[in-house]
Amino acid sequence: MRANFLRRALARALVLVVVVVGAVSALASSAAASGPSALSTTPWQVFVDNQIFSNPSPSDGHGNTGEYQAAPDVPSANDSGWANCGAGAPIRYSPYSGNFSMCPSSSTIGMSGGSILTDCMSHLNFTFFQSFVSIPANTNVSEFKVVMNSADDGARITLFNSAYPNGLVISGSYIFLGPSQSTSDLSPYVVAGEVNRVVVTQVDDCAVGNNLGYAAITLNGSVVHVADADLAISSVGDITTPATSANGAVVTYTPPTASDESGETPAVSCDAPSGSTFPIGTTTVTCTATDSDDTNSPVSTSFTVTVFDPTPPVITPTVTGTQGNDGWYTSDVGVSWDVSDPETAISSETGCGSQSVTADTAGTTFTCTATSAGGTSSKEVTIKRDATAPSIAFSGNAGTYTVADTVDITCTATDAMSGVASTSCPGVIDEPAWSLALGSHTVSATATDDAGNTGSKSASFTVTVDEASLCALVRQFVTNQGIANSLCAKLDAAARGQAKTKANILHAFDDEVRAQSGKALTADQAALLVNLAAAL
C-alpha cells in the first residue's frame, strides 16, 4: 500500500510532455481540399465525462491497458461536448481539491486537481483531450511520439487521419504511471498533407489526485505552436506637451495597447516612453507589440511629437558610436553639436566643437554653451565608454575525478569598468562525481557587463571509475562494514582477475548489490553501483 502511494506521489510531481508528430482534421473545407500550407496546431479541447466505471483489471497496476476496456468510445471530432481549454475551460468539483479547471491552458492543458473517485483501483473515470495538427504536403515526418510526465494514472493516444478514419491505437500508444512515460515512434501512421487529429484518453483509477500537467505537440522533435495572425495595436492617445525649456519638453501621451483574439494582452514598447524628455523639434515615436504566438508579430504604430522653443538657442548634440546598455558605449565615440536659433543670430559659442572619446571611461562630460538675443543655452553630454568584455575564471578544477571524488569548481566573473550586469557562471559546487555521467564534462560560462559586452569561457573535466574508486564509493554508501568489505573484496578480486574471471566476479558483485537494494543500499544507490560496475 505504501509503495503505491509513494509511486503516485512521485508521478504527480512530474510535468507532462506530449510529443505528437503530424495530425489531420477536417476543420476547414478549403484546407481539406488543398491541404495545409503551414505547420500549425489548434488549441487543446477537453471532453469531460463524469461517468464512473468498474475496473476490469484492478490488479494489473495503475493505468494498465486493460482499464481501457471500460472506456467509452472516443467522442467524434465535432461532438457538442467538446469545450475549449483555457480561461473558459470546464470546472469540476472534487472533494479532495474543491473546484478546479479541467485544462486552464489552451496550449499545454495543465490539469491539476482532485479525483471524483472514492476508492483506489476498483473504479475508473476517463477524460478526453483533442488537438488538430496541420502538416503541409511533402513534410518529412521522421518522428511521432507522445511523452508524458505526471500523467496520473495513465493515458492512451488515438490517431485519426485519412489512413485511419476510425482511429488508430497500437501497443506503443499507451503511457503508464511511472518515472518514464513515452509512446513508441508513431511516425509511420501520420499522413502529411492533411490535418491529423490527436486524442488523449486520460484515465484516473485512484482517489485523491487527477492530473495531466503539460502537453505539447511536436514534429520531428520541435514543438508545433498554435498559429495566430490576429495581433493588433491601437493608435496613440492624447499627447500633452507642457511649457518647454532649452533642453526640450517632458511629453506625456496615452500609449497604444495590443490585443489578439485569444484575450491575451501582449506588451507594447515605445522607443520614446511617455513622460520622457523630447528635444526641441519634431520626433517620430514608434511603438511595437510582439507576441511569439502570432505569425504577424511584430506590429507597430508611429506618431510625431513637436516641441517648440522660440527663445534661447537650440543646441542639439550628435553622438556617434556603438551604443551598449545602460548608457554605455562599446566603441570610440564622437560628439558634435548643432547650434541654431530660429529668430536671432548666435552671438557666441563655447565648447561646441567636435570631441571624441577613445579610451574607456566611467563618465566624460562635454558642454556646449551658446548665446543669442533670446538668451543663453547650455547642453551637456556625458559619455561612458566600456569596450572591454568581462573576464571569467574557473578555480578548483582537478581535471580528472573518480566516482568517489567531489567536484568543486568555482566560477568568477569580473569587469573593471561598467561592472558585471549578468552572468551564467554556474561552476560545479560540491557535486559528488558519482552523480555525473562517466566521461568528459564541460562547464561553460558567459558574463555580460552593464555596457552589453559579453565574455565567455569554459572548463572541462573527466569522471572515471575503476575498481578502487568504486570500492571507495561503496564505503560512502554502506555503513555496515561487513557488507562494504564483502563488496570491496569482489571488486579487488575483479581487478586482479582475467577477463572471464573478472566478468564472473563482477556478476557476483551485481547480485550482492541487488540483494542489498532497499536494505544496506537505497534502490537508487544499488542501480548506480550496478551501472558503474558495468563500465569496468
Steps between C-alpha positions, in 0.01 A plus 500: 500500500776744595691427176189581294453834675869586462486419130192722457664785691803485275282492188304810607825694538596448138412724205308358208654539156300379202705455183281450196625516142259570211117493526209570267140630541221637289450826693505711182368370169744713298794357696368149442478563128848636445681383811663714771743767382676545834581285801274588793282354773168594653454575872416201720135411559361290784207258517402451865334167582387470861399135466664254737572150367597174668865411445525175298869453596546640853803286577712593195634835627417865445406597144537147361367431150222281631333799665412645158260209440262703718561831320213653303553556128715796400256787431475609138704804399197730481312365802325784687659380823846628404599823680796728441783489750622826649329773701148365439577131540250280690522496880474175696443455872703245694460432873880489518580836333172691462430668165777486240536565126515190282757667269595860592751525211384486139852414384622265779184361672635545855239290684583463870218418736325238701329174411125436498566139604463380858720191481819378338519251206137391530350769277603721208429844352608611151568850359563572130718773345535571128711722273539520122840538332527635145794345313584635152548251217855371442586551867759247616347344811786310659373476858158491664484443873296580808712550810338580833606568854234527773238313296303379798408213472563436132410602145437356156553676167259448208599630156240592234575581133403384151699180547331429834159673489372288789806567713823311559625360831806274510687342787739794501213750543473448876666706771520364853544649846869510584823698462526437125189560286537474125330338205693326229570682173163542322634682192411215258132572568503878437369638168662817366292742294208466744378609840562207737281472810673403826283381791632438852288268717612562859402248766462557876488181705574617855343757733667826608687632192413533130771670290614560145741785551651590163451405137690617191472375143835474320604412149844338461588612852385864466189638670217590261345822632149634457514728194321831557506802268272737689747720690391865477620830647296816562593860420664729756268692735505869599844666481579775753796736448554739794709819502842441358854586602827514314538125560162409348174394662363212704229353277226270625264292288266206534702201372346266243362166614521160331258209488427174324196274477627271774436773756867548583647850540842497333750755625558821303836681506559852368846625404423829681281426804226732623644735761846518343668820386465577128746733328389819332372426151305206362556145627348185354406241762444135405314262729521125436298203625655152496338160561691184411171309446388733217631453149453871419711607799641760547259783416580870540344846497679836476418862585687832519559738789596864431656715774531876435737733685546836318705675766855381573730322254428135432799278561482147365786259565569213263671200655641235267623161611376155587250533781496225759278472805425737787640804320839342427675501164707205384708675232676833437250784540472827312303801622398789276261789554235673294425851633211700356246767583194551278466869585840660574861436408739316730734752660743263674577129543718323756595132495292430191777348286529129423632274778581129523549230761741220410575344841276329753355748747237495773380845389645781288276807474497748210316833522390727216383854591348742247358852529258692282273797547250260655737394778762241577464123466730222616500132421701221660577153375657243729669210325560167673721267295570134574626294207655220708315176564482353853762244595404154626714271716446140616677374811525166674488283186699182558448390139430133578274361774406151605143418594599517868626859472318830543507749214532858626567746219418865566438761234566871542418784261644852537488824305723796582292776338120480479474195727344160447128530422413135455687174496442137431796374696372182661815306586457161665468550875558208739350256248567131564674368189280188507196721430655597165532282193827325432719672242570857404301798630521862402385791714432811291460850636407836356493843657359828375599835642271802544617630164390184319841345431496122535786269589501123510720219625474128567669240717511126437545204731463122479328253733653150511439175686720208592474222756670703776282810454184287477599336829547845655151595380359180651646603834338842467159340445516196733531556875509125576872426490451130441286554190736772374802269550323221311422722202849653496658155516322405179615823331858433612480147362357628174790742464746210529308246292514409135223613266272199546565476872452875536160479329386225737618694804328819386184295443522386860555862605183601311301221668610609848426867424150414379447287809580804718263731308256643749716369786860614535456694176216710368352392167666797327839423655475136397410591142792744484754243626379240247530750214849608608613139532387442142751764391799317653 
